[in-house]
């Protein structure tokens, strides 16, 4: 019988996305549909499935994997300290710079959620409707990060200020209740240890991070299909952190969440994340959501008058707890979008399920109360996305340009900077030579610095950029700064080496780090050879209508798609695909993968827009 119930659950998990695609059900998250189907096939309706020990164990693994993947979703670069000193260009455009950053808005918004959650919990306690003040406050303050991310991805908002703000609010809505649940279980749980032992979780997480960070790149280099070292490492982190969490009296979901954060800080490849998503959302997580619906016996719940009263009250509490975010979001975004964002943050399910699971194990909540909280959360997942999709419309945001910082102002860098400023780039230059500053500062934004040490550049925000060009004449200094910038986290680094001897000594090391290097004499030789062997090269370089472009594909809308099926396939010609540092000669059937670098030619006006679309992280 256990096997039959599991087969039915797995069949339901297979059919749900197919049916949703067939009937174009886009307004409801898949997780919500899985819970609804679980209710239908469970004791509430047809009673096809009953929860067994096997299914319960798989469901427990599902919630652990879900919280692990939630920790893996946090984008810590959003919390990265940005420079405070403005470049001349920024000073000129300061009037157009938004006053409220996504981080500041998210902190303000979630602060209102904390206050309102506490007030609502107090109201329920005073009225006698629900007496556990802290548990209610934790539940009202939860937000479903997974559902919010799915909604933002569908609207291509994760790379925009609005999407980043809502994402950060949701991160707080999962992280803060997680911490609150841990403290709650430590204080009121019968098997809890001393609170200070919870610090062991962070200590073990830090130890794992420091232990595996130097070797993670090595793992990626030797990884292959028969070893899957990155996946083995991921599950080692999960089991280790879950074991530590349970050993100190915390909940296993906290350990899983911290394990996801550790792996995120190890900077796994996109392929690693996709395989982990496949394992989680392909097997364990659907079992968890469907089993949650099976465990909801509506026949019993809906016969209780108090439960029927609590469901709409809990639903209103979930919504009202988030309403303060509306006035915070209005500080930067238009009213309709502030309303849409507020509604989306009212979506709650994942952490509610986890909190209720813990509360029931601690026997601090009745089955009727748990069912009321869960059904109210289910209503938020149905109504909130509908409100979001109804009211959201594109924001008129400032053009987000790619930041390029040049170290060294000279005849070889200034002309390049001048041309880049006309396109999709925000360019700043830095020099430590007063005479160069005097010569070039009127032509491009140049900042004069006394020293070019790594610490000075970091303090002045020079490393806070998308692309760093080390064009200084001193090759050894460029080498040292390239390593420091890579350690700081600069995404792309281009280094000039005039001295071939220095380049020979460090080239392999820098390329291993992902640093791009060039030597001016060799570049000139390569160009001359190209002109001799391919005379049309000069025609293409001088063409005022068309040009050559390279772009890294970061938008998931264009991944796993054949070139012939790209919506702009007729507007550009893709000549090369670079994948894992290997050149691929493409044709119409070539499938574009995440992280591919495309070299293509096209009209300068349309190609720039296509390039931005492909490179927009989503």
N, C-alpha and C positions, 0 to 999 in steps of 0.2 A: 504493500500500500504506500509505503514511503516513496518507492521508486516511481509509482504511478503519479503521485502528487507532484514530484519533482519534474516528471516529463510534462505534465500539464502546465506547470509554471514556466518551463523553458519554451514550450510551444507558444504560450502567451507572449513571452518576451520576444520571440521571433516575429509573431504576427502583428504586434502593436505598431511598430514603426512602419511596416508594410501597409497596414490599413490607414494609418495617419497620412502616409504619402499618397495613397490611392484616392482618399477623399479630401485631400489638401487641408488637413486639420493643423493649422500653423499657430493658432492662438493659444493653445495649451502646451505646456512643456511635456516632454515624453514621460518624465518621472511622475507627473500628476496622472497621466493616462494609465500608467502602470499601477498606481495605487487604486484607481477607480476599477480597473480590470480585476485587481486582487479582491476588491469588495464583491464584485459580481461573481467570481468563481469560488469565493469563500462561503462561510456559513451564512453570511448576510442574505445571499440570493440563492445560488444553485447548489452550494455545498459540495462542489467537486473536489476541493482541496482542503486538507487539514494539515496544520503545522506539526511536523515530527521533529525528533532530535536532529536528524540530518539536515533538514531544511532550516532549522533554527541556527545550526552551526554555520551553514553557508550564508544565512542572512547576517549573522554577526560579522563574518569575514567581509560581507558586502559593505556594512556601515564603516568598518575599519578602512577598507580600500577607498571608500567615498571620501572620508575625512583626510586620508593621505593625499588623494588627488586634489582636494580643496587646498591643502597646504602648499601643494605644488603649483597652484594657480596664482599665488600672490606674487605680484611684480614689485620687488623691492627697489627697483630703480626709481619708482615714483617717490620713494622716501629719501632718495639721495639728495644730499645738500648741494644746492646749486650756488653759483657764484653770486655775491652781493654787489660787487663793483660792476658798473655798467660800462660797456665799450662806448666809444663815440657814436657808433651807429644806434645803439640802444638808447643812449641819451637823447638822440635826435627823435627817435620814435617812441619815447617813453610815454607820451600821451596816449598811444594806442596799446600799451602793455596792460593786460588785465590786472587789476589790483588783487583779485582773489585767485590764488592758485588752487588746483584740484586738491592738494594736500590740506590747505587751510580750510577750504570749504567742507571737506569730508570730516575734519576734526570738529568743526562747528556743528555740522549737521548731526553727527553721532552723539555729540554732547547733549543736544536737545532730546535725542532718543533715550539716552540714559535717564535724564530728568523725568521725562514723561512716563517712562516705564516704571520708575520708582513711585510716582504719584498714582498711576493706575493700579499698581500692586497694593498700595496702601488703601485705595478706595475699595478694592475687592476684599481686603482683610477686614476693614471697618464694617462693610456691609454684611459680612459673614458668608459671602458667596464662595470665597476661596481663601483659606486662612494662612497658607504658606506664602508669606510676603516675598522672601528671597527667590523662591522657585518661580513665582509669577513674574517678578521683575526680570529674571533671566530669560524666560520664555518670550515676554513682550519685546525684549531687545534683540531678538534673533532676526537674521536676514539670510535667505538662501543664496549663497554665493554662486553655486552652480547654475541655478535658474537665471539669476541676473546676468551671468556671463553669457549664457545661451541667447538671451534676449538682445544683449548688446552686440554680440557677434552677428546676429541676423540683420541688424541695422548698420553694421560696419562702423561701430562707435568706439571700439576699444582703443583706437589710436587718437581719438579726439578728446578735447578737454572735458566735454560733457560725460563721455563714457568713462574716462579716467576718474572723474569725481564720483560717479555712481558706483564704480568698481571699488574704490577705496572705502566708501561708506559701507559697502557690503562686506569688505574684508574685516572692518571693525565689527560689523554685525555678526561675524562668525568667530572672530578671535576673542573679543571681549566676553561674550557669553561662554565661550569655551573656558576661559580663565575663571569666570564666575562659577561655572558648574564644578570645576575642579575644587575651588575653595568651599563650595557648598557641600560637595561630597566628603571633603576632608573634615569639615566641622560636624556635619550631621550623620555621616555614614558610620555604621557600627564597626566596619572593618578598617577604618581609616587610621593612618599613622600620623605622626606629628607633621605639622604644616611645613616645617623647615626641610623635611625629607623631599618635598616637591622640588626643591632646588636641585636635587640629584638628576631630575629629568633634563633640566637645562645643562647641567654639567656633562652628562653623558652625550647630549646632543652636540655640545661644543667639542667634546673629545672626538666624536665620530667625524665631525666636519673637518677638524684639523688633521685627523688621521688619513682621511680619504681624499682630501682636496689635492695634495701634490700628485696623487696617483690616478686621479680621475681621467685626465687627458691620456695617460698611458693605457688605461682600460679601454678608452674609446678607440685607440689606435690598433689594439690587438683583438678587439671584439669581432666576433663572427657569428654566423647563424647557429652553429652547434654549441656555442658557449653562452651567448647572450649575457655577458658579464654585467652590463648595466642593469638588466632586469634582476639578476641575482643580487646585485648590490642593493637595489630598491627593496626587495623583500627581506633582505638581511636587516636593513634599517627599520622596516616596519616591525618585524618580529622583535628586534632588540628594544626599540622604544616602547612597544606595547608591553613587553615583559617588565621593563624598568618601571613604567607607569603603574602597572598593577602591583608591583612589589612594594611601592611606596604608598599604596592606598589611593592612587588616582585612578581615573577611568582610562580604559584602553584606547578610547577615541582621542584623548589628549596625546597619548604616545604616538598614535598614527598621524595626527595633525602635525606634530613636531617633526616626525620622520619626513613628511612631505616638505616641510620648510628646509630641513637639512639637505635633502636631495636638490631642492630648488637652488640653494646657495652653492651647490657643487656645479651649477651651470650645465645640466644635461642637454644633450642635443635634442632637436625637435623630433628626431626619429625615436629616441628613447621615450619621450613623452607620449608620442602617438601609440607606441606599443603598450605602454602602461594604461593608456585610455582604452585601448582595445581589450585588454585583459579585464579591466574594471567594468567598463560600460557594456562590454560584450557578454559578461557572464555573471560576476558576483553582484554588481550593483542592481541590475534588474530583479534578481532574486530578492534582494533586500526590500525594494519598493513594492513588489507584488506581494511579498509575505506581509508587509505592513498592512496592505489592504485586506489580506486574508484574515489577519488577526483582529480587524475591526468588525465586530458583530453588531451591525446596525439594528438588528431585531431586538437586541437587548438594550442597546444605548438609547434608541428612540422611544422606548417604553417608559423611560425615566423622565418625569416632569422637570427635575432639576437640570438634567443634561440638556433637554430641549431649550431651557432658559439660558444655560451657560454657552451654548454654541454661538448664538448671535452676539452675546456680550463679549466673549473671547475674540470673536472676529473683529468687532468694533475696537477692542483694545489693541489688537495687532495693528490696525490701520491708524488709530489715533496716536499711538506711540511714535509713529513715523511722520506725523503731520508737521512737526516743527521744522523738518528739513525743507519744506516748501519755501519758507521765507528765507532760508539760507541760500537755496539754489537760485532764488530770484535776484540775489546780489550780482550774479553774473549772467544767468540765462533768462530767456524770455519766459513769460508766465506759463504758457502752455507746456513748455518743456520742463519747467520746475514742477508742475503738477504731474507730468508723466514720470519724471524721475522719482518723485515722492511715492507715487503709486508702485513703481517697480521695487523700491526698497522695502515696501510693505509685504512683499512676497516672502513667505517663510515656510520652510518645510524641513530641510535637512537637519538643522540644529535642533528643531523642535522634536523630531524623531529621536535624535541622540539624547536630548535632555530627558524626554519622557521615558526612554529606555532605562536610563540611570535612576530616575525617580521611582519607577516601578520596582526596580531591583532593591532600592532602599526602603520600599514600602512607605514612602512619604506622599503618595498620591493614589487615589482609588482608580479603578478601571473606568468608571463613568467619567470622572474628571479628565483622565488621560484621553479618552475618546473624544470628549468635547474640545479639548485643546487641539487634537489632531484634525478633527473635522473642520474646525475654524481655520486652521492653517491651510487645509486643503482648499477652502473657499478663497483664501488670499491668492493661492496659486492659479485659481481660475479667473478671478476678477481683476487682480492687479495687472497681469500682462495684457488683458483686454483694454484697460484704461491707458496703459503705456502706448500700445500700438495705435490707439485712437487719437491721442493728443500729441504724440511726438512728431515734430517736423524738423528739418535740417536747420541747424544754427548758422547764422551768418558769422562765421568765425574768421579771425585773422589768418592769413596765409601762413602756414607753418613751413618755414624753409629749413633746409638742412644746414646745420651749423658747421662751418669749416674754419679752423684756426691754423694760421701759418706761424711757425717759429722761424724767424729770419726774413727780413725784408731786403730783397735784392732784385736785380734785373731778371732773374729766372723765376721769381715768385710773384712779384707785383703785377706783371701783365696777366698772369693766370688769375690772380685774385680779382682784377678789374673785370675780366670777362665773366667769371663766375657770379659776380654781384648782379649781373644783368639777368640771370636766370633764377633757379630755384635754390639759391644758396645765400646764407647769411655769413659773410666773411669778416674775420678779424685777423689782424697781423700783430706780431710782437717782435720787438728788436731790442738788443742791448747796446746798439751803436747810435749815439746821438746824431752823427752825420747822416745815417740812413733814415732816421726819424725825420730830420729836417727836410730830406729830399723827397720822401714818399708820403708823409702824413696827409698832405693835401689831396692825394690821389686815391688813397684807400684808408680805411680805419686802422691806424697803427698806434700801438701802445708802447711807450718807452719803458723798459725795465732795467734796473741796475744789474741784476744777476739772472742767470738762466739755470738755477738749480731746480731739481725736481720739486722740492718743497716750496720754493718761490712760485713756480708755475702753478702748483696745486692751490696755493693760497690765493692767487690772483684769478682762479677759475679757468685757467688756460686748458686744463684737462677736461673741463665740462663742455664737451663738444661731441658732435657726431663723427667728424673726421678731423684728425690731427696730421698736419703736414710738417715734418721736421726738415726744413730746408736750410738749416745753418751750414756754414762752410766747414765747421769743425765736425768731422765724421765720428770721432770718439764720443763727443758730447751728444750727437744725434743717437748713437747706439745706447748710451746710458739713459737718455730721456725716453727712448722708445720702450725700454723695459719698464721704466717707472710708470709710463702712461698705460701700458698694458696691464700692469698690476693694479692701477687705479680703476681700470674698467673701460677705457676708451674703446669704442667699437671698431673703428678703422684707423690704422696708423700707416702713413706713407713716409718713408725715410729716404733722404738724399745721401748718397755716398759718392763723393768725388774721388776719394782715395780707394782704388780697387783693392789694395792690400788689406785695408781695414774691412772692406766688404767681404773679402774672401774669408777673413777670420771669423766673422760673426753672421754670415749669411744664413747658414743652416739653422743656427739657434733662433734667429729672428723669424725665419719662415715657419719654423716649428711653432712659434708663438702666434702665428697668423699675421705678422707684420709684413707689409708690402715694401719692397726696397727697389730703388732705381739708381742707375749710374748714368750721368748725363752724356759722357762720350759714347757709351754703348747704345743709349737711346737714339743718338744722332746717327750712329752706324746702322741701326735697325731701320730707321726711317729712310735713309738713303737706299738701303738694299730693297726695301719695299717699293720705292719709286722706280728702281731699275727693273725689278722683276714684275711689278704690277703698275704700269704707267697710270692706270685709272685711279690709283690711290690719291694722287695729287688732285685729280678732278673732284674726288669725294671730299677731300679735306677742304677744298676751296668752295665747295657747293654752298650757296646761301640758303637753299631750300631744304636740303636733306643733310643728315649727319649720322655719325655712329654713336650708339649709346650702349651702356652696360647698366644692368639693374639686377639687384638681388630680389627674388620673389619671396615676399613676406606675407602676402595676402592669401589667406586660405581659400578665397573664392576662385583663385586661379591655379590652385594646386590640384594634382590628380586629374588634370584636364589635358586632352590632346591639343597640340598646337592648332590643328585645323578647326577645332571647336572653340577657340578663343574668340570672344565677341569682336575683337579688333584685329583678327588675323589678316584681314585684307589691307590694313593700314600700315603694317610694318613687315620687314623681312628679317627673320631670326636666322643668323648665320652660324652661331655657335651657342652651345649650352655647356656651362662649366659646372660639373657636379663632383664634389669631393676631390677638387683640384685636378680633375680629368676632363679633357675636351670631348664633347659628344657632337657629332655631325647630325643635326636634327632633320627630320622630315615631318610631314603632316601628322603622322601617327605617333610622334614622340610625345610622351607624357611629361608635363611640367611637374616637378617635385618641389616641395617646400625647401627654400634655401638655395635653389638653383640660381646661377648667374647667367643671365641672357645677354648676348651681344647681338644687337639688331640695328638696322638702319630704318630711317623713316623721316617724314616731314617734321621739321623742327617744332612746329606748333602742336600737332597732334601727338608726336612722340613724347614730348615732355609730359603731357597729361597721362598718357599710357604708362610712362615710367613711374609717375607718382602713384597711380592706381596699383601697380604691381608691387611697389615698395611699401605701401601702407600696411602696417602690421594689423592683422585682424585675426 
